[in-house]
Amino acid sequence: MGLTCRDVMVPTEKQQTIHPDDTVAKAFDIIRDSRARFLPVVDESGKFVGAFTAPTLIKMILPSAALIGMSSDARVPISNLSFMDLTKEDFRKQIERLNEERVGDHLSNPANIPVAAPDTPVMEGIFLIHKFKRHVFLVEPETERFVGTVSPNSLMDHALS
């Protein structure tokens, strides 16, 4: 049998996760310290709940006015924000506000999150990375437990070892 996603995955012991009840401020700290672009969200039993991403975090830091026109039903989006000012104090307040928000309320759209079983052929994992332009989350089908991720780096690391 050929390579599976399990063969090239980053296992849970090397992958930071977060709980849906944790604050977005905690997610900010983890993303900042680890330079991660996403965090798998798991419940107490390790069941995969979804993903919290750095782009979601950035969107939460933006003022509401900056998002005018970003939805598909809006007519004219704002093309730049050079008229808005952000001081260090303003930024600190935005981050402080994240202590009031829960990760579980800001998960990425499930339709945009590629999920596969660990025994999925690696070629399918590569296809999902290409299609979704993000890591593939590996979840045990029977238990729905998060077991790892497949990334372009994990694929290259395996190819070079």
KOLSEPA-373543 format. One line per 5 residues: their letters; for each residue x, y, z of N, C-alpha, C. Coordinates in steps of 0.05 Angstrom, whole numbers, plus 5000, padded with zeros to 4 digits. Atoms other than C-alpha are relative to their C-alpha. Layout:
// residues N
a	X:Y:Z:X:Y:Z:X:Y:Z ~ ... $
//
This chain:
// residues 161
mgltc	5017:4976:5000:5000:5000:5000:5018:5025:5000 ~ 4985:4975:5002:5024:5071:4985:4998:5016:5025 ~ 5000:4982:4977:5035:5128:5032:4972:5010:5006 ~ 5025:4988:4991:4977:5153:5073:5006:5027:5014 ~ 4997:4975:4986:4965:5220:5106:5013:4996:5028 $
rdvmv	4988:5006:4974:4984:5187:5173:5031:4999:4998 ~ 4971:5002:5003:5054:5174:5145:5014:5027:4998 ~ 4987:4974:5005:5067:5248:5131:4989:5022:5018 ~ 5013:4980:4984:5026:5282:5185:5017:5012:5022 ~ 4989:4988:4975:5046:5329:5241:4981:4990:5022 $
ptekq	5018:5012:4979:5020:5290:5302:4991:5021:5021 ~ 5011:4982:4980:4980:5321:5358:5020:5009:5021 ~ 4980:4992:4980:5040:5322:5405:5018:5023:4990 ~ 4985:4978:5012:5073:5371:5357:4983:5023:4990 ~ 5020:4981:5011:5010:5411:5340:4985:5012:5023 $
qtihp	5015:4986:4980:4981:5463:5386:4971:5000:4993 ~ 5029:4999:5004:4906:5460:5395:4988:5019:5020 ~ 5014:4982:4982:4855:5503:5430:4972:4989:5005 ~ 5027:5009:4992:4788:5490:5465:4980:5022:4991 ~ 5020:4980:5009:4724:5523:5439:4992:5021:5022 $
ddtva	5006:4981:4979:4713:5556:5507:5023:5019:5008 ~ 4978:4982:4995:4782:5588:5508:4995:5027:4988 ~ 5004:4973:5011:4786:5662:5495:5016:5004:4975 ~ 4986:4993:5024:4806:5691:5429:5027:5013:5007 ~ 4975:4988:4990:4860:5729:5469:5021:4977:5004 $
kafdi	4982:5023:4997:4890:5661:5486:5009:4990:4973 ~ 4993:5008:5027:4888:5641:5413:5020:5020:4988 ~ 4982:4979:5010:4922:5707:5396:5028:4994:5011 ~ 4974:5006:4988:4978:5690:5445:5014:4976:4987 ~ 4989:5024:5012:4988:5621:5416:5009:5005:4972 $
irdsr	4993:4994:5028:4987:5645:5344:5024:5018:4999 ~ 4977:4981:4999:5035:5702:5361:5026:4985:5007 ~ 4976:5014:4990:5084:5657:5399:5009:4978:4982 ~ 4993:5023:5017:5082:5598:5351:5002:5007:4971 ~ 5001:4991:5028:5074:5637:5287:4981:4981:4983 $
arflp	5019:5017:5014:5018:5588:5269:4980:5016:4984 ~ 5020:4987:5017:4968:5606:5215:4972:4990:5008 ~ 5026:5012:4992:4913:5563:5247:5004:4985:5025 ~ 5000:5017:4976:4895:5526:5310:4977:4980:4997 ~ 5022:5019:4999:4855:5461:5309:4985:5004:5027 $
vvdes	5017:4996:4976:4797:5468:5359:4989:4973:5007 ~ 5009:5026:4991:4783:5406:5400:4985:5003:5027 ~ 5014:4999:4974:4735:5392:5458:5016:4983:5020 ~ 4986:5013:4978:4753:5358:5524:5008:4972:4993 ~ 4993:5027:5007:4753:5289:5493:5019:4998:4976 $
gkfvg	4982:5000:5023:4798:5310:5435:4985:5000:4973 ~ 5016:5000:5024:4741:5311:5385:5005:5026:4985 ~ 4996:4977:5017:4754:5358:5326:4975:5016:4998 ~ 5024:4983:5001:4706:5417:5330:5002:5019:4976 ~ 4997:4982:5023:4736:5462:5275:5028:5013:5001 $
aftap	4974:4986:5001:4792:5511:5262:4996:5030:5005 ~ 4998:4971:4996:4809:5581:5286:5025:5009:4986 ~ 4977:4992:5017:4854:5618:5237:5010:5028:5006 ~ 4989:4973:4998:4900:5677:5237:4984:5021:4984 ~ 5017:4980:5014:4858:5711:5183:4974:5007:5015 $
tlikm	5024:4994:4983:4797:5705:5229:5008:5020:5022 ~ 4990:4982:4979:4838:5738:5284:5005:5028:4989 ~ 4996:4973:5012:4859:5795:5238:4974:5014:4995 ~ 5026:4988:5005:4787:5806:5218:4987:5010:5026 ~ 5012:4991:4975:4767:5811:5291:5014:5025:5011 $
ilpsa	4986:4977:4991:4820:5864:5303:4992:5025:4984 ~ 5008:4977:5016:4795:5908:5246:4975:5013:5012 ~ 5025:4987:4991:4743:5960:5264:4977:4992:4981 ~ 5023:5009:5016:4673:5944:5239:4998:5016:4974 ~ 5002:4984:5024:4675:6002:5190:5018:4990:4977 $
aligm	4981:5009:5021:4734:5970:5154:4988:4977:4984 ~ 5012:5023:5014:4690:5911:5135:4976:5007:4983 ~ 5022:4991:5017:4637:5952:5100:5006:4993:4972 ~ 4997:5007:5028:4628:5925:5031:5014:4974:4995 ~ 4985:5025:5004:4665:5860:5043:4981:4976:4995 $
ssdar	5019:5022:5005:4602:5817:5040:4991:5001:4971 ~ 5008:5002:5028:4575:5794:4973:4976:5018:4993 ~ 5024:4984:5006:4511:5835:4980:5006:5031:5000 ~ 4993:4972:4999:4547:5902:4988:5007:5010:4972 ~ 4995:4989:5027:4554:5949:4929:5028:5010:4996 $
vpisn	4974:4987:5004:4618:5988:4941:5017:4995:5025 ~ 4982:5004:4977:4674:5961:4986:5019:5023:5003 ~ 4980:4980:4995:4723:6007:5019:5026:4990:4988 ~ 4977:5009:5015:4786:6005:4977:5026:5003:5016 ~ 4977:4998:4983:4836:6028:5030:4992:5013:5027 $
lsfmd	5006:4990:4973:4839:6048:5103:5021:5021:5009 ~ 4979:4981:4992:4893:6102:5101:4989:5023:5017 ~ 5012:4979:4984:4844:6150:5133:4997:4992:5029 ~ 5003:5009:4973:4841:6107:5196:5027:4999:5013 ~ 4975:5000:4985:4893:6113:5250:4999:4978:5021 $
ltked	4998:5020:4979:4916:6059:5298:5025:5004:5016 ~ 4977:4997:4982:4961:6073:5357:5005:4974:5014 ~ 4994:5024:4984:4995:6021:5400:4979:4996:5022 ~ 5021:5002:4979:4944:6037:5454:4974:4990:4988 ~ 5024:5010:5014:4886:6026:5405:5003:4970:4995 $
frkqi	4995:5028:5006:4917:5960:5384:4998:4983:5026 ~ 5001:5014:4974:4926:5939:5457:4971:4996:5009 ~ 5029:5001:4992:4852:5955:5470:4985:4979:4983 ~ 5013:5020:5017:4831:5913:5410:5007:4972:5010 ~ 4992:5027:4990:4871:5854:5437:4987:4994:5027 $
erlne	5013:5004:4974:4843:5864:5507:4971:4992:4996 ~ 5028:5006:5006:4773:5861:5478:4997:4970:4993 ~ 5002:5028:5008:4789:5791:5453:4997:4982:5024 ~ 5004:5016:4975:4787:5767:5526:4970:4994:5004 ~ 5029:5004:4997:4711:5773:5520:4988:4981:4979 $
ervgd	5009:5017:5022:4706:5730:5458:5009:4971:5003 ~ 4993:5028:4999:4706:5654:5455:5007:4989:4973 ~ 4991:5012:5025:4742:5614:5402:4977:4986:4986 ~ 5022:5015:5012:4681:5570:5390:4980:5017:4985 ~ 5018:4983:5014:4642:5630:5367:5011:5012:4974 $
hlsnp	4986:4988:5023:4692:5647:5312:5015:4979:4984 ~ 4987:5021:5016:4709:5581:5278:4997:5007:4970 ~ 5002:4997:5029:4724:5581:5204:4977:4985:4989 ~ 5022:5013:5013:4669:5561:5157:5008:4971:4994 ~ 4993:5028:5004:4669:5484:5157:5004:4993:4970 $
anipv	4998:5006:5029:4661:5485:5080:5028:5007:4990 ~ 4973:4991:5008:4731:5517:5077:5022:4984:5014 ~ 4981:5015:4984:4765:5466:5123:5002:4972:4989 ~ 4997:5027:5010:4792:5403:5090:5005:4981:5023 ~ 4997:5020:4979:4784:5343:5136:5001:4973:4986 $
aapdt	4996:5027:5012:4807:5272:5120:5006:4980:5022 ~ 4992:5021:4981:4818:5206:5155:5030:4996:4998 ~ 4972:5005:5001:4889:5188:5173:5009:4980:4979 ~ 4993:5020:5020:4888:5129:5125:4994:5009:4971 ~ 5005:4989:5027:4870:5174:5066:5027:4998:4984 $
pvmeg	4975:5000:5016:4921:5164:5009:5012:5028:4999 ~ 4986:4975:4999:4973:5218:5011:4994:5018:4975 ~ 5006:4984:5024:4957:5239:4939:4974:5015:5004 ~ 5025:4986:4994:4886:5257:4962:5006:5023:5019 ~ 4992:4978:4982:4917:5298:5019:5013:5022:4985 $
iflih	4987:4980:5016:4961:5334:4969:4979:5016:4984 ~ 5021:4987:5015:4900:5348:4926:4984:5019:5018 ~ 5015:4983:4982:4862:5376:4987:5016:5025:5007 ~ 4983:4976:4994:4920:5422:5005:4999:5019:4976 ~ 5002:4983:5024:4920:5448:4933:4973:5013:4997 $
kfkrh	5027:4990:5004:4845:5455:4929:4992:5022:5020 ~ 5009:4981:4979:4835:5491:4996:5021:5020:5007 ~ 4978:4982:4994:4903:5526:5000:5005:5002:5030 ~ 4994:5001:4971:4911:5504:5072:5005:4971:5009 ~ 4994:5026:4989:4931:5446:5116:4975:4982:5001 $
vflve	5022:5019:4998:4888:5383:5119:5000:4990:5029 ~ 5004:5009:4973:4860:5365:5187:4993:4970:4999 ~ 5005:5028:5000:4863:5291:5202:4984:4992:5025 ~ 5019:5007:4979:4806:5262:5243:4993:4971:4997 ~ 5007:5028:5000:4793:5190:5263:4970:4998:4994 $
peter	5029:5001:5008:4726:5172:5229:4982:4989:5023 ~ 5017:5013:4980:4701:5128:5287:4995:5018:5024 ~ 5002:4984:4975:4715:5176:5345:4998:5030:4995 ~ 4998:4972:5007:4721:5243:5308:5022:5015:5015 ~ 4978:4988:4986:4784:5255:5348:5021:5011:4980 $
fvgtv	4979:4988:5016:4836:5302:5319:5026:4985:5005 ~ 4975:5015:4997:4900:5264:5305:5025:5013:4987 ~ 4978:4986:5012:4943:5312:5265:4993:5016:4976 ~ 5004:4984:5024:4952:5355:5203:5020:4991:4979 ~ 4981:5003:5022:4983:5347:5135:5003:5027:4988 $
spnsl	4993:4974:5010:5018:5408:5109:5020:4997:4977 ~ 4979:5001:5020:5063:5425:5051:5027:4994:5013 ~ 4974:5005:4986:5121:5425:5101:5002:4971:5009 ~ 4999:5027:4991:5103:5358:5130:5005:4981:4976 ~ 4995:5016:5024:5101:5329:5060:5029:5002:4991 $
mdhal	4972:4996:5008:5169:5359:5042:5019:4987:5020 ~ 4983:5012:4979:5199:5337:5109:5001:4969:4996 ~ 5000:5028:5004:5177:5266:5094:5016:4992:4974 ~ 4986:5006:5026:5204:5268:5022:5030:5003:5003 ~ 4972:4995:4997:5271:5292:5047:5013:4982:5021 $
s	4989:5017:4978:5279:5242:5104:5006:4972:4990 $
//
